[in-house]
């Protein structure tokens, strides 16, 4: 079967296909091509590569610096300042993007359903996400205290020399965070906070990619902004994971998982092009956004920011780096206007 194709561009791209069958019949088929499809596909590939590059770059730099540098104090100071920069990025992402988008989606959803709420449902979902982290952490700490009763009893039977050496070993174990007294408590459930941080960022990246994949206006501007924003978040995530001194296998799994989240959202948005989500789907999405926002507030503000700024060393420098990260996200979000 021979095919003759003609393409005409007039605001929207239309493809005409002329098919000549065996009996000489002339058939004409037309199919609409979504505007900006090539830009979205290119963004999908660039997003994956750029996120992996921004994610693994600080990990490789810190690994190489720790190998060639003989001063552990300077490495910890640089890593702490970079972690404050990441905290500023997460704080701005939460306060300037995640919360406003969630509240707007909730308001638009209930306005579309013509439902008037007399109860602060949006704030209640947000509080539930915040309290989930708090309750789970307290349960883990209570379980840890119960399981540590036996070691305390054993320590009471130690001689005086071993008891005097135990506090010194504990002080050396927390020296990695500039002497912060809360660091030892934070490492007892650091795995939970790392998992929740990765979960929130992946969910947010997937939803951002889903919105970008289904967008029909200002495709190029939104894709470029999303590319820069996801690269900055990938860099901040890598810094936070490196700051927690995780194993290489966990880093090698966490960073690609985040890098795939946004392209997966873009691909899903392209696959669902033209399909409208029902009210049930919109309500589920709003609930997920609210719980994610509440979890992110707890993990970011109470976990990362409070831990970093709780150390008495280099307070002014840490505040400056935190404000720098906040300003970077603000500049990227301002470019959307």
PLY file of the C-alpha trace (Angstrom):
ply
format ascii 1.0
element vertex 337
property float x
property float y
property float z
element edge 336
property int vertex1
property int vertex2
end_header
0.00 0.00 0.00
1.41 3.36 -1.02
1.01 6.38 1.21
1.27 10.06 0.40
1.52 12.42 3.37
0.95 16.17 3.40
1.41 18.37 6.49
-0.11 21.81 7.00
0.60 24.14 9.92
-2.07 26.62 10.93
-2.02 27.19 14.70
-2.43 23.44 15.12
-0.49 20.79 13.29
-2.63 18.57 11.08
-1.38 15.53 9.24
-3.23 14.21 6.19
-2.54 10.68 5.05
-3.50 9.51 1.54
-3.56 5.77 1.26
-3.81 4.05 -2.16
-5.12 0.51 -1.84
-4.75 -2.42 -4.12
-7.91 -1.56 -6.04
-6.82 2.01 -6.65
-9.13 3.50 -4.09
-7.99 6.77 -2.56
-8.46 7.04 1.18
-7.76 10.10 3.29
-7.23 10.02 7.04
-6.43 12.89 9.34
-5.04 12.88 12.83
-4.42 15.78 15.18
-0.98 16.06 16.70
-0.80 17.65 20.10
0.98 21.01 20.01
4.31 20.95 21.75
4.56 17.16 21.61
8.17 17.22 20.46
9.07 19.71 23.20
7.51 17.48 25.85
9.30 14.38 24.57
12.60 16.25 24.49
11.96 17.55 28.01
11.25 14.00 29.17
14.69 12.82 28.03
16.52 15.94 29.21
14.75 15.78 32.57
16.03 12.29 33.24
19.62 13.04 32.20
19.77 16.45 33.90
18.33 15.15 37.19
20.82 12.28 37.26
23.67 14.69 36.51
22.64 17.16 39.20
22.04 14.33 41.66
25.27 12.40 41.29
27.55 15.44 40.86
27.61 16.49 44.56
27.95 12.85 45.61
31.02 12.34 43.42
32.53 15.68 44.48
32.11 14.94 48.17
33.48 11.41 47.79
36.52 12.71 45.95
37.01 15.55 48.43
36.88 13.17 51.38
39.47 10.98 49.68
42.01 13.73 49.01
41.36 16.03 51.98
42.96 15.28 55.33
40.90 17.73 57.41
37.53 16.20 58.39
36.38 19.43 60.03
36.48 21.39 56.78
34.60 18.65 54.93
31.88 18.61 57.57
31.62 22.39 57.47
31.24 22.48 53.69
28.71 19.66 53.79
26.74 21.42 56.52
26.60 24.67 54.52
25.53 22.79 51.39
22.88 21.05 53.47
21.58 24.46 54.60
21.34 25.46 50.93
19.28 22.31 50.31
17.07 23.15 53.30
16.36 26.55 51.78
15.38 24.90 48.51
13.01 22.50 50.27
11.55 25.24 52.44
10.76 27.45 49.45
9.35 24.49 47.53
7.03 23.71 50.39
5.85 27.25 51.23
5.77 28.78 47.74
4.73 25.87 45.54
3.44 22.79 47.32
1.07 24.52 49.76
-0.41 27.10 47.32
-0.96 24.47 44.62
-2.65 22.13 47.07
-4.98 24.79 48.43
-5.86 26.01 44.92
-6.60 22.47 43.72
-8.83 21.82 46.73
-10.74 25.06 46.21
-11.16 24.46 42.48
-12.26 20.86 42.99
-14.99 21.67 45.50
-16.04 24.69 43.47
-16.40 22.46 40.41
-18.45 19.98 42.45
-20.54 22.87 43.86
-19.86 21.80 47.43
-19.66 24.37 50.21
-17.49 23.30 53.12
-18.19 24.47 56.67
-15.19 22.55 58.00
-11.52 23.33 57.19
-11.01 20.06 55.30
-7.89 21.25 53.46
-6.14 22.20 56.68
-7.31 18.98 58.34
-5.70 16.81 55.65
-2.55 18.90 55.95
-2.50 18.39 59.72
-3.01 14.63 59.32
0.08 14.41 57.14
2.03 16.38 59.73
0.81 14.23 62.63
1.50 10.93 60.87
5.24 11.63 60.90
5.10 12.82 64.51
3.24 9.72 65.74
5.43 7.25 63.85
8.61 8.90 65.12
7.40 8.82 68.71
6.50 5.15 68.36
9.96 4.37 67.01
11.61 6.31 69.84
9.47 4.52 72.44
10.38 1.16 70.93
14.04 2.16 70.90
13.91 3.15 74.57
12.35 -0.17 75.52
14.94 -2.18 73.62
17.76 -0.14 75.15
16.84 -0.95 78.75
19.00 -4.07 78.73
22.15 -2.24 77.55
21.61 0.37 80.30
21.41 -2.37 82.91
24.55 -3.91 81.47
26.28 -0.52 81.57
25.45 -0.23 85.27
27.53 -3.37 85.86
30.56 -1.94 84.07
33.56 -0.79 86.00
34.22 2.91 86.52
36.83 3.14 83.76
34.45 1.81 81.09
31.67 4.09 82.31
33.94 7.11 82.01
34.96 6.09 78.48
31.39 5.62 77.27
30.44 9.36 77.19
33.63 10.10 75.27
32.70 7.55 72.63
29.26 9.07 72.38
30.68 12.56 71.94
32.91 11.32 69.15
29.94 9.67 67.44
28.07 12.98 67.10
31.03 15.06 66.00
29.98 14.69 62.37
27.25 17.35 62.81
29.31 20.12 64.46
28.45 18.98 67.95
24.69 19.23 67.71
23.17 17.45 70.74
20.13 16.37 68.75
22.12 14.58 66.08
22.35 11.32 67.99
18.60 11.24 68.49
18.00 12.12 64.86
20.12 9.24 63.54
17.97 6.73 65.43
15.17 7.26 62.92
17.06 8.91 60.09
15.93 6.15 57.73
12.30 7.14 58.24
12.95 10.80 57.46
15.03 9.96 54.40
12.29 7.66 53.10
9.57 10.27 53.72
11.63 13.02 52.09
12.21 10.86 49.02
8.53 9.87 48.94
7.31 13.48 49.07
9.73 14.64 46.39
8.86 11.75 44.07
5.12 12.32 44.46
5.52 16.04 43.85
7.76 15.46 40.82
5.27 12.99 39.34
2.38 15.43 39.75
4.43 18.27 38.25
5.29 16.08 35.27
1.66 15.07 34.91
0.60 18.71 34.76
3.35 19.54 32.27
2.48 16.58 30.06
-1.18 17.60 29.79
-0.52 21.33 29.34
-1.34 22.95 25.97
-0.31 26.56 26.57
3.19 27.98 27.14
4.69 24.54 26.71
8.28 25.67 26.15
8.38 28.06 29.12
6.85 25.55 31.52
9.18 22.75 30.40
12.31 24.89 30.79
11.20 26.05 34.24
10.41 22.49 35.28
13.80 21.31 34.01
15.68 23.88 36.10
13.55 23.30 39.16
13.90 19.51 39.11
17.65 19.81 38.64
17.91 22.08 41.69
15.78 19.72 43.77
17.85 16.72 42.64
21.02 18.53 43.73
19.46 19.36 47.12
18.26 15.79 47.62
21.73 14.43 46.89
23.27 16.86 49.39
20.82 15.83 52.11
21.39 12.13 51.46
25.16 12.66 51.52
24.84 14.62 54.75
23.17 11.62 56.39
26.18 9.46 55.38
24.07 6.81 53.67
25.55 3.84 51.90
26.32 4.02 48.21
23.69 1.43 47.36
20.96 3.58 48.92
22.19 6.65 47.06
22.36 4.71 43.81
18.73 3.69 44.28
17.23 6.91 45.66
18.59 9.37 43.10
17.47 7.43 39.97
14.06 6.92 41.58
13.60 10.67 41.92
15.02 11.28 38.43
12.45 8.91 36.90
9.44 10.38 38.77
9.01 13.57 36.73
9.57 11.94 33.28
7.08 9.27 34.30
4.56 12.01 35.06
5.20 13.66 31.70
4.75 10.32 29.92
1.51 9.69 31.79
0.25 13.14 30.87
1.04 12.49 27.20
-0.71 9.12 27.32
-3.80 10.68 28.90
-3.85 13.60 26.45
-7.42 14.78 26.02
-8.80 12.65 28.87
-10.54 14.51 31.67
-10.22 13.28 35.23
-13.41 12.63 37.13
-14.30 14.24 40.45
-13.23 11.12 42.37
-9.77 11.22 40.78
-9.43 14.92 41.56
-10.41 14.36 45.19
-7.88 11.54 45.53
-5.18 13.73 44.01
-6.00 16.59 46.40
-5.89 14.22 49.37
-2.49 12.88 48.28
-1.19 16.42 47.80
-2.42 17.43 51.25
-0.88 14.46 53.03
2.36 14.96 51.10
2.45 18.64 52.03
1.92 17.87 55.72
4.64 15.21 55.70
6.99 17.53 53.85
6.46 20.34 56.35
7.34 18.03 59.23
10.37 16.48 57.50
11.67 19.76 56.07
11.01 22.29 58.82
11.24 20.20 62.00
13.73 17.71 60.64
16.20 19.38 58.30
16.02 23.11 59.04
15.76 22.77 62.81
18.59 20.25 62.94
20.94 22.32 60.82
20.29 25.63 62.56
20.38 24.00 66.00
24.15 23.77 65.88
25.97 26.71 67.54
28.69 26.87 64.89
28.60 29.08 61.77
25.06 30.34 62.35
25.36 33.39 60.07
26.84 31.38 57.22
24.13 28.75 57.53
21.37 31.35 57.48
22.97 32.94 54.41
23.09 29.63 52.55
19.51 28.82 53.55
18.32 32.18 52.20
20.32 31.54 49.00
18.49 28.28 48.40
15.17 29.98 49.15
16.02 32.75 46.67
16.96 30.28 43.92
13.59 28.54 44.09
11.82 31.91 44.28
13.57 33.07 41.11
12.61 29.90 39.25
8.99 30.11 40.37
8.89 33.82 39.50
9.83 32.96 35.92
6.51 31.09 35.61
4.56 34.35 35.94
0 1
1 2
2 3
3 4
4 5
5 6
6 7
7 8
8 9
9 10
10 11
11 12
12 13
13 14
14 15
15 16
16 17
17 18
18 19
19 20
20 21
21 22
22 23
23 24
24 25
25 26
26 27
27 28
28 29
29 30
30 31
31 32
32 33
33 34
34 35
35 36
36 37
37 38
38 39
39 40
40 41
41 42
42 43
43 44
44 45
45 46
46 47
47 48
48 49
49 50
50 51
51 52
52 53
53 54
54 55
55 56
56 57
57 58
58 59
59 60
60 61
61 62
62 63
63 64
64 65
65 66
66 67
67 68
68 69
69 70
70 71
71 72
72 73
73 74
74 75
75 76
76 77
77 78
78 79
79 80
80 81
81 82
82 83
83 84
84 85
85 86
86 87
87 88
88 89
89 90
90 91
91 92
92 93
93 94
94 95
95 96
96 97
97 98
98 99
99 100
100 101
101 102
102 103
103 104
104 105
105 106
106 107
107 108
108 109
109 110
110 111
111 112
112 113
113 114
114 115
115 116
116 117
117 118
118 119
119 120
120 121
121 122
122 123
123 124
124 125
125 126
126 127
127 128
128 129
129 130
130 131
131 132
132 133
133 134
134 135
135 136
136 137
137 138
138 139
139 140
140 141
141 142
142 143
143 144
144 145
145 146
146 147
147 148
148 149
149 150
150 151
151 152
152 153
153 154
154 155
155 156
156 157
157 158
158 159
159 160
160 161
161 162
162 163
163 164
164 165
165 166
166 167
167 168
168 169
169 170
170 171
171 172
172 173
173 174
174 175
175 176
176 177
177 178
178 179
179 180
180 181
181 182
182 183
183 184
184 185
185 186
186 187
187 188
188 189
189 190
190 191
191 192
192 193
193 194
194 195
195 196
196 197
197 198
198 199
199 200
200 201
201 202
202 203
203 204
204 205
205 206
206 207
207 208
208 209
209 210
210 211
211 212
212 213
213 214
214 215
215 216
216 217
217 218
218 219
219 220
220 221
221 222
222 223
223 224
224 225
225 226
226 227
227 228
228 229
229 230
230 231
231 232
232 233
233 234
234 235
235 236
236 237
237 238
238 239
239 240
240 241
241 242
242 243
243 244
244 245
245 246
246 247
247 248
248 249
249 250
250 251
251 252
252 253
253 254
254 255
255 256
256 257
257 258
258 259
259 260
260 261
261 262
262 263
263 264
264 265
265 266
266 267
267 268
268 269
269 270
270 271
271 272
272 273
273 274
274 275
275 276
276 277
277 278
278 279
279 280
280 281
281 282
282 283
283 284
284 285
285 286
286 287
287 288
288 289
289 290
290 291
291 292
292 293
293 294
294 295
295 296
296 297
297 298
298 299
299 300
300 301
301 302
302 303
303 304
304 305
305 306
306 307
307 308
308 309
309 310
310 311
311 312
312 313
313 314
314 315
315 316
316 317
317 318
318 319
319 320
320 321
321 322
322 323
323 324
324 325
325 326
326 327
327 328
328 329
329 330
330 331
331 332
332 333
333 334
334 335
335 336
